[in-house]
Amino acid sequence: MGILDSKIPAGPLADKWTNHKNHINLVNPANKRNIDVIVVGTGLAGGAAAATLAELGYNVKTFCYQDSPRRAHSIAAQGGINAAKNYQGDGDSNYRLFYDTVKGGDYRSREANVYRLAEVSANIIDQCVAQGVPFAREYGGLLDNRSFGGVLVSRTFYAKGQTGQQLLLGAYAAMNRQINRGKIKSYTRHEMMDLVKVDGKARGIIARNLVTGEIERHSGHAVVLATGGYGNVFFLSTNAMGSNVMAAWRAHRKGAFFANPCYTQIHPTCIPVSGDHQSKLTLMSESLRNDGRIWVPKRKEDAIAIREGKLKPNQLKEEDRDYYLERRYPAFGNLVPRDVASRAAKERCDAGFGVNKTGEAVYLDFAAAIERYGKEKALTTGIHNADKNVITKLGKEVVEAKYGNLFQMYEKIVDENPYETPMMIYPAVHYTMGGLWVDYNLQTTIEGCYAAGEANFSDHGANRLGASALMQGLADGYFVLPYTIGDYLSNDIRTGTIPTDSPEFDAAEKDVTDRLNKLMGGKGLHSVDYYHKKLGKIMWNKCGMSRNAKELQEAIEEISALRADFWENVKIPGSSNGMNQELEKAGRVADFLELGELFAKDALTRNESCGGHFREEYQTEEGEALRDDENFKFASAWEYKGEPKDAVLHKEELVYENIELKTRSYK
Amino acid sequence: MKLTLKIWRQKDASSKGKMVDYSLNGVEGDMSFLEMLDVLNEELINKGEEPVEFDHDCREGICGTCSLQINGEPHGPDRLVTTCQLHMRKFKDGDTIVIEPFRAKAFPVIKDLIVDRSSFDRIQQAGGYISVNTSGNTVDANAIPINKHAADEAMDAATCIGCGACVAACKNASAMLFTSAKVSQFALLPQGQVEATERVQNMVRQMDLEGFGNCTNTGACEIECPKGISLENIARLNREYYSSSLKG
């Protein structure tokens, strides 16, 4: 085990968190006023943490690259947030949410963390309702639920198809209340360029003001990184254009171990790529799989005719369609977890059954749902003997009420009406389960440096279930960090303000300035996007939905060569004094070029298939993932040693005391 | 298609800006408007010129970062979309497109097409919240039943993305639609009643301090709003404001 101490509290699983909270140190209210905390990133995890820490009395500084905290990419989460409320009385419980999450993560997450997540999940809903988050309700006035993939209960709370937006605006509102009280100072259009360590502890950051170009020093007694995931290493993903790994990677370079970089979620239901100009991909919420049925033509010649525009999907008879998820996984059907659904789509398309002009798309069809809802609506509104037209009309209204914004989004992008013709979807990079290694207290391997939300690695194992990211972000921010960080800060009540004129700050600032100058000094052959797109192609082709040793090895070499080319030849117009979006992108891509290589190395080291990590060499005869618990039941935590190829692997053995390890089956 | 673009270029907040013409070939209908600008920027960079800076992030119409006054309309000619969701199939070969930043005193230009909308944040900071602690120790979520119709209406108001199109569309550069969306969300929910008086007073005061203009009920904001925020919210804001003034 060596230097990785997960600090999981002793005692029975269900009591660990309560016991831990009862025994950790607290900081008295007067002392909190003398302690500064830096929070980088203002999404669900960062926004919630900042608001709560400020409310407790700490002085908080928040940083985001966006022009407002409200624009963090949590805002784009669509479908919902899980909580073990059991409002539906369908057998849900903390244990079941815990169990589903560990199983969904293919037994590669930490039991104690996941149980805590399930335990605080119900509080999140209470909290958000108190804040005025307008969750969907039933006619009786109580909260409504829907189902998400990989589970057999309805535990997902939602606000139309904009759940992330509403939860983030809740956290943003909580932040605003503290900004108004002067307890949070919000720095927008600021990017963290480096972490500053003093005597081995995280004591501040170097930030760049993206408007003026000024390099700033900010000190604090602890630094929280809530900066999201690194899906943009693939260039095309559902992440925002600005989403990046810089803060986490800078911390990694300063000593924070990076865990499981190869665990990436490829989401099954995204709008397919339309051409080379494509800058990002758009998700169609997993909630659509509650009502949509996924299919491709049974016969290859029909698929070809559809691709050539000679046949319309609606012309294909029921018996000529292959509802392949329902066929392969009868128990979970269209609601299998994301990794399973994505691989199944790829399998059909690779076999020649794909439906759009690129051959990389499958149908998500709402005709059956429209009919079902239409009939029900006709009955409840007292229309008997309704004809087909009336049923379809009523059914469309119900579907619109549930998913209207998603259907509109689809129509604007694809220029087809999804109420009339089935949606076309294909998997796309969406979320990264890997991230900074943290212990039970969410502290990284750097003392005083914490990581929360998607930026850490702890709760989702090798695959995240739908509607669990929002849950984890808010759990970390509202309910976990405020306790665990207090325990650490209780040692700092006599420290006083951390000065920013120390040699450590000088050195960190010099590093940042040198790096910017080096970027600006490139020979000027190719734009930043040129390199980013090349990196994305390597990642998608060789480190994507399925991987093998040969291609991973090639990826490592190609990324390494591309990185050298980038530093030599990148072209950044303008100057570093003032706003320069190309320079911002360049800094982020430079870090992706290092992370990408470590990603491939991690995938090459893990000789098994689990969750989102599918190695072609390790599969069953039926093409399902083949895990190797004997040799790989650990989290990989990488230590920075210069070049990614020199990174050193540390293993955190995962201990399962409450759940029996089984082959994950959704059949 | 081939397009002529007339784009506002401005080095920084203190410099004087001007319109600059660019011609762009090879634009496809499936491109989003911002992807069209990406193509232009790639050309400019390769020619050694400075690219056009514009705000954008999620590119799926929800973060509210993108802006742009396109042919005189915020977010361009299509309805109920942001600029990032506007597709080039809405234009035709040979078109001239005029691209400017959102114009309002309370949204000063930072560079090229980028404006500073932090005035919106300050309006929210003045009262756009319910003062509950984030401890989680509140009542059970289902202890507060809320009429579905009210909850749905609150949700409709809450979908505002804070992009500023309402201000850019308004001849008075008024922020009434933006402010009223938040006031309405809370006015429609029982949780929002406790602080209703202070909230509306504080938010309206801040809105005026920021230099936004008055509302003259023209309704351009509602038409240009990419999220379809209804003018009814302004009526509700006025109601809340006057009744709170009487209580005040």
Interface residues (C-beta under 8 A of the other chain):
Chain A: A48 A51 T52 E55 Q66 D67 S68 P69 R70 R71 H73 I75 A76 K85 Y87 V120 N123 I124 I125 D126 Q127 C128 V129 A130 Q131 G132 P134 F135 A136 R137 E138 Y139 G140 G141 L142 L143 A159 K160 Q162 Q165 Q166 L169 Y172 A173 A174 N176 R177 I179 N180 S186 T188 V211 T238 A240 M241 G242 S274 G275 H277 Q278 S279 K280 T282 L283 Q408 M409 K412 I413 D415 Y478 F479 G524 S527 D529 K571 P573 G574 G578 M579 Q581 E582
Chain B: K11 D12 E28 D30 M31 S32 L34 E35 D38 V39 E42 L44 I45 N46 G48 E49 E50 P51 E53 D55 H56 D57 C58 R59 E60 G61 I62 C63 G64 T65 D78 L80 V81 Q85 H87 R89 I110 K111 I114 D116 R117 S118 F120 D121 Q124 Q125 A126 G127 G128 Y129 I130 S131 V132 N133 T134 S135 G136 N137 T138 V139 D140 A141 N142 I144 P145 I146 N147 K148 A151 D152 A154 M155 A158 T159 I161 G162 Q185 F186 L189 Q191 G192
